[in-house]
């Protein structure tokens, strides 16, 4: 039973690590996009807003789930 607990703990930590890497990759991609975006190429303010906020929900969702997992899952590996 103790080995199952360790496998689950390491699995949760691995999943959170993979999601964190994905969130950082999206953040870097967005940063690079913001550096090269030209507001003059957008004819509509709504289209400009959509382009700026594209994929930001991924970062928010991962952050919210990671926080929930850390706060609600007792983790014997880190403690």
N, CA, C and O of each residue as an XYZ file, in Angstrom:
316
protein
N       0.822     -1.192      0.000
C       0.000      0.000      0.000
C       0.869      1.260      0.000
O       0.511      2.275     -0.598
N       2.006      1.177      0.675
C       2.894      2.328      0.733
C       3.512      2.615     -0.637
O       3.728      3.773     -0.993
N       3.792      1.568     -1.393
C       4.358      1.782     -2.725
C       3.328      2.410     -3.663
O       3.692      3.223     -4.513
N       2.073      2.055     -3.527
C       1.021      2.668     -4.337
C       0.906      4.160     -4.028
O       0.706      4.978     -4.926
N       1.032      4.497     -2.757
C       0.981      5.902     -2.349
C       2.138      6.679     -2.969
O       1.960      7.803     -3.439
N       3.324      6.074     -2.968
C       4.486      6.730     -3.565
C       4.323      6.895     -5.068
O       4.690      7.935     -5.615
N       3.779      5.891     -5.747
C       3.555      5.977     -7.190
C       2.567      7.101     -7.509
O       2.769      7.869     -8.450
N       1.516      7.185     -6.728
C       0.528      8.249     -6.948
C       1.142      9.618     -6.680
O       0.914     10.558     -7.441
N       1.917      9.736     -5.608
C       2.569     11.013     -5.302
C       3.505     11.438     -6.427
O       3.460     12.583     -6.877
N       4.351     10.517     -6.881
C       5.265     10.845     -7.967
C       4.507     11.116     -9.266
O       4.935     11.946    -10.068
N       3.403     10.434     -9.476
C       2.587     10.682    -10.659
C       1.991     12.075    -10.660
O       1.981     12.754    -11.687
N       1.494     12.499     -9.505
C       0.925     13.850     -9.383
C       2.011     14.895     -9.584
O       1.798     15.887    -10.281
N       3.161     14.682     -8.984
C       4.266     15.632     -9.146
C       4.730     15.673    -10.603
O       5.014     16.748    -11.132
N       4.807     14.517    -11.249
C       5.197     14.479    -12.654
C       4.199     15.199    -13.546
O       4.578     15.935    -14.456
N       2.928     14.981    -13.276
C       1.892     15.664    -14.047
C       1.968     17.176    -13.854
O       1.863     17.929    -14.822
N       2.148     17.623    -12.616
C       2.269     19.059    -12.358
C       3.513     19.643    -13.026
O       3.486     20.774    -13.511
N       4.591     18.883    -13.049
C       5.811     19.337    -13.718
C       5.580     19.467    -15.224
O       5.983     20.459    -15.830
N       4.935     18.472    -15.827
C       4.655     18.524    -17.267
C       3.735     19.699    -17.602
O       3.957     20.396    -18.592
N       2.720     19.919    -16.794
C       1.815     21.040    -17.033
C       2.523     22.379    -16.837
O       2.231     23.346    -17.541
N       3.447     22.435    -15.889
C       4.203     23.672    -15.684
C       5.092     23.979    -16.882
O       5.215     25.134    -17.289
N       5.706     22.955    -17.441
C       6.532     23.145    -18.631
C       5.672     23.638    -19.793
O       6.083     24.519    -20.549
N       4.483     23.066    -19.929
C       3.565     23.488    -20.985
C       3.152     24.959    -20.787
O       3.095     25.726    -21.748
N       2.869     25.338    -19.546
C       2.466     26.721    -19.266
C       3.606     27.696    -19.571
O       3.366     28.777    -20.108
N       4.828     27.326    -19.237
C       5.970     28.186    -19.535
C       6.163     28.305    -21.048
O       6.478     29.382    -21.556
N       5.975     27.200    -21.759
C       6.102     27.237    -23.220
C       5.057     28.166    -23.838
O       5.367     28.927    -24.754
N       3.840     28.106    -23.347
C       2.787     28.998    -23.851
C       3.118     30.448    -23.500
O       2.911     31.344    -24.318
N       3.625     30.684    -22.303
C       3.980     32.048    -21.896
C       5.098     32.610    -22.771
O       5.054     33.779    -23.153
N       6.090     31.798    -23.087
C       7.176     32.255    -23.962
C       6.643     32.534    -25.365
O       7.007     33.533    -25.986
N       5.780     31.651    -25.860
C       5.192     31.868    -27.182
C       4.395     33.166    -27.225
O       4.493     33.926    -28.188
N       3.606     33.422    -26.183
C       2.822     34.657    -26.125
C       3.736     35.875    -26.052
O       3.465     36.890    -26.694
N       4.823     35.785    -25.269
C       5.763     36.897    -25.140
C       6.400     37.223    -26.494
O       6.530     38.391    -26.863
N       6.796     36.172    -27.232
C       7.377     36.389    -28.555
C       6.352     36.998    -29.507
O       6.693     37.844    -30.334
N       5.102     36.568    -29.388
C       4.049     37.141    -30.223
C       3.840     38.617    -29.890
O       3.699     39.442    -30.792
N       3.820     38.948    -28.606
C       3.600     40.339    -28.198
C       4.728     41.248    -28.690
O       4.500     42.422    -28.984
N       5.933     40.709    -28.776
C       7.062     41.513    -29.249
C       6.932     41.884    -30.716
O       7.376     42.955    -31.129
N       6.321     40.998    -31.511
C       6.270     41.250    -32.953
C       4.897     41.654    -33.476
O       4.743     41.873    -34.677
N       3.906     41.757    -32.612
C       2.568     42.110    -33.077
C       2.523     43.590    -33.457
O       3.114     44.440    -32.792
N       1.819     43.865    -34.526
C       1.650     45.235    -34.995
C       0.168     45.586    -34.916
O      -0.630     45.035    -35.673
N      -0.215     46.485    -34.021
C      -1.632     46.829    -33.894
C      -2.236     47.407    -35.169
O      -3.451     47.350    -35.359
N      -1.415     47.953    -36.028
C      -1.937     48.553    -37.260
C      -2.465     47.506    -38.235
O      -3.264     47.835    -39.112
N      -2.040     46.268    -38.101
C      -2.501     45.235    -39.031
C      -3.905     44.734    -38.709
O      -4.500     44.001    -39.499
N      -4.431     45.122    -37.564
C      -5.788     44.728    -37.177
C      -6.745     45.881    -37.471
O      -6.537     47.012    -37.031
N      -7.783     45.569    -38.216
C      -8.754     46.595    -38.592
C      -9.867     46.733    -37.558
O     -10.588     47.731    -37.534
N      -9.995     45.730    -36.714
C     -11.065     45.715    -35.714
C     -10.454     45.510    -34.329
O      -9.575     44.666    -34.153
N     -10.910     46.266    -33.370
C     -10.398     46.151    -32.006
C     -10.708     44.790    -31.403
O      -9.910     44.253    -30.635
N     -11.867     44.228    -31.748
C     -12.257     42.918    -31.223
C     -11.304     41.827    -31.728
O     -10.920     40.950    -30.955
N     -10.924     41.863    -32.984
C      -9.968     40.890    -33.525
C      -8.596     41.045    -32.879
O      -7.896     40.059    -32.652
N      -8.219     42.273    -32.587
C      -6.949     42.534    -31.907
C      -6.957     41.939    -30.503
O      -5.977     41.330    -30.073
N      -8.056     42.117    -29.799
C      -8.190     41.557    -28.454
C      -8.157     40.032    -28.475
O      -7.547     39.412    -27.604
N      -8.803     39.431    -29.453
C      -8.788     37.970    -29.578
C      -7.363     37.477    -29.829
O      -6.942     36.479    -29.245
N      -6.626     38.165    -30.686
C      -5.249     37.767    -30.967
C      -4.361     37.892    -29.737
O      -3.478     37.062    -29.520
N      -4.590     38.925    -28.932
C      -3.758     39.125    -27.740
C      -4.051     38.115    -26.636
O      -3.149     37.740    -25.887
N      -5.286     37.677    -26.530
C      -5.657     36.781    -25.429
C      -5.677     35.305    -25.822
O      -6.057     34.450    -25.023
N      -5.271     35.014    -27.044
C      -5.265     33.627    -27.517
C      -4.329     32.777    -26.650
O      -3.186     33.160    -26.400
N      -4.812     31.649    -26.207
C      -4.102     30.644    -25.405
C      -3.734     31.091    -23.987
O      -3.028     30.364    -23.288
N      -4.186     32.248    -23.550
C      -3.923     32.646    -22.172
C      -4.744     31.831    -21.177
O      -4.354     31.692    -20.017
N      -5.871     31.295    -21.620
C      -6.702     30.478    -20.749
C      -5.965     29.197    -20.341
O      -6.233     28.638    -19.277
N      -5.047     28.739    -21.178
C      -4.251     27.547    -20.836
C      -3.430     27.811    -19.591
O      -3.384     26.977    -18.687
N      -2.784     28.961    -19.536
C      -1.955     29.300    -18.373
C      -2.820     29.409    -17.119
O      -2.443     28.906    -16.060
N      -3.963     30.057    -17.230
C      -4.852     30.210    -16.077
C      -5.402     28.878    -15.588
O      -5.482     28.643    -14.383
N      -5.781     28.011    -16.512
C      -6.331     26.709    -16.129
C      -5.280     25.848    -15.456
O      -5.555     25.218    -14.434
N      -4.082     25.814    -16.015
C      -3.010     25.018    -15.419
C      -2.657     25.563    -14.036
O      -2.468     24.792    -13.095
N      -2.569     26.863    -13.911
C      -2.228     27.458    -12.619
C      -3.296     27.161    -11.572
O      -2.971     26.849    -10.426
N      -4.556     27.254    -11.954
C      -5.629     26.980    -10.994
C      -5.646     25.520    -10.578
O      -5.838     25.213     -9.402
N      -5.447     24.618    -11.527
C      -5.445     23.199    -11.190
C      -4.209     22.797    -10.398
O      -4.291     21.944     -9.515
N      -3.073     23.396    -10.701
C      -1.859     23.091     -9.946
C      -1.998     23.555     -8.508
O      -1.598     22.849     -7.582
N      -2.558     24.730     -8.319
C      -2.756     25.237     -6.968
C      -3.730     24.354     -6.198
O      -3.511     24.059     -5.023
N      -4.793     23.938     -6.854
C      -5.776     23.068     -6.213
C      -5.150     21.725     -5.852
O      -5.393     21.196     -4.768
N      -4.349     21.177     -6.751
C      -3.720     19.884     -6.497
C      -2.746     19.962     -5.336
O      -2.689     19.058     -4.503
N      -1.988     21.033     -5.283
C      -1.005     21.175     -4.206
C      -1.699     21.412     -2.876
O      -1.270     20.883     -1.851
N      -2.759     22.194     -2.878
C      -3.435     22.515     -1.627
C      -4.275     21.361     -1.091
O      -4.384     21.202      0.125
N      -4.865     20.560     -1.959
C      -5.780     19.521     -1.522
C      -5.166     18.135     -1.484
O      -5.697     17.260     -0.801
N      -4.073     17.901     -2.186
C      -3.463     16.579     -2.182
C      -2.365     16.557     -1.131
O      -1.379     17.281     -1.266
N      -2.506     15.763     -0.111
C      -1.375     15.634      0.827
C      -0.255     14.862      0.145
O      -0.459     13.745     -0.331
N       0.890     15.446      0.103
C       2.007     14.857     -0.647
C       3.112     14.475      0.331
O       3.759     15.340      0.922
N       3.315     13.208      0.490
C       4.339     12.731      1.426
C       5.738     12.860      0.838
O       6.724     12.807      1.573
N       5.835     13.029     -0.481
C       7.152     13.133     -1.102
C       7.801     14.456     -0.750
O       8.990     14.495     -0.433
N       7.051     15.530     -0.798
C       7.597     16.845     -0.528
C       7.621     17.188      0.953
O       8.370     18.072      1.367
N       6.825     16.514      1.750
C       6.734     16.848      3.168
C       7.751     16.088      3.994
O       7.807     16.256      5.212
